[in-house]
């Protein structure tokens, strides 16, 4: 650079070479920008063919990345130019250098923000069914918000450092301001990190029936700040995610089986052999059911004899996936018990009948 500048100045006049060099640097940087635009889709051609989302991200961020490369090339080359005492030359070099630095930093941050959308692709790769549900969409939203915040903060620090600001003082100022902001918005921050914890640990998912903070209902949506439950009364309860992290959650959707324990009350005058036959018939019915699991722990036996009735306790485990399926299984079992009782002339305890005797 020194040689070119010296030669040009000697031929065309003092400091003319510096203008030629600045123009050359800008031209070279523009060429680098065009080459970057040309190479990026070819470097990632395989990923672009596999994912339309990646192709869209690459297309949206391509010019920003190329412009950042233009600014970086111009910035670093202009740093090598000799310093001139002349006001005109010094001013041109300074502003060209400063503008190049601004272009690089601004477009670097801009391209990073555009590539935050890649989180959707990352979460999609971890998804087994190939379709993002509400839980995964909420995770994407929370992570994108967090990444944009991190990029914004570090972008401020990089720009400040590039222009010679005292980073230590700035970080201290941001620390004090951040502390005040954190104290003012601690509940919102707690809910956001609570959402991330819920979505990563997955104690429940959309569609599960849970009991949390004393509220029972079906999870219908998991948002960045709150989780929505629909109760059995068809009302919607909004629970802050921060409270869910610090409370116990009972998830009925995680059950491997459903346990059913009905208690039958038989008339005291019932024949013992008929009762034994009824218990055996019920037990055989339980074992023959395709939905029954853990048959070794299933039973139908006389539990107690009270002053009013003979009590039969039934214990059965069903491998069912929904509440509707469980209710249907209960209905079929109870109807069969009525049939077995009628076949053996077994009467159920009726308080009104016994009180009139």
Secondary structure as GFF3:
##gff-version 3
##sequence-region A 1 357
A	DSSP	alpha_helix	2	12	.	.	.	ID=ss1
A	DSSP	alpha_helix	16	43	.	.	.	ID=ss2
A	DSSP	alpha_helix	45	50	.	.	.	ID=ss3
A	DSSP	alpha_helix	52	78	.	.	.	ID=ss4
A	DSSP	alpha_helix	87	114	.	.	.	ID=ss5
A	DSSP	three_ten_helix	115	117	.	.	.	ID=ss6
A	DSSP	alpha_helix	118	126	.	.	.	ID=ss7
A	DSSP	alpha_helix	134	162	.	.	.	ID=ss8
A	DSSP	alpha_helix	167	184	.	.	.	ID=ss9
A	DSSP	alpha_helix	186	201	.	.	.	ID=ss10
A	DSSP	beta_strand	209	212	.	.	.	ID=ss11
A	DSSP	beta_strand	215	222	.	.	.	ID=ss12
A	DSSP	beta_strand	226	230	.	.	.	ID=ss13
A	DSSP	beta_strand	236	240	.	.	.	ID=ss14
A	DSSP	alpha_helix	241	245	.	.	.	ID=ss15
A	DSSP	beta_strand	249	251	.	.	.	ID=ss16
A	DSSP	three_ten_helix	252	254	.	.	.	ID=ss17
A	DSSP	beta_strand	258	260	.	.	.	ID=ss18
A	DSSP	beta_strand	263	267	.	.	.	ID=ss19
A	DSSP	alpha_helix	272	288	.	.	.	ID=ss20
A	DSSP	three_ten_helix	295	297	.	.	.	ID=ss21
A	DSSP	beta_strand	299	305	.	.	.	ID=ss22
A	DSSP	beta_strand	309	318	.	.	.	ID=ss23
A	DSSP	alpha_helix	323	343	.	.	.	ID=ss24
A	DSSP	alpha_helix	351	355	.	.	.	ID=ss25
###
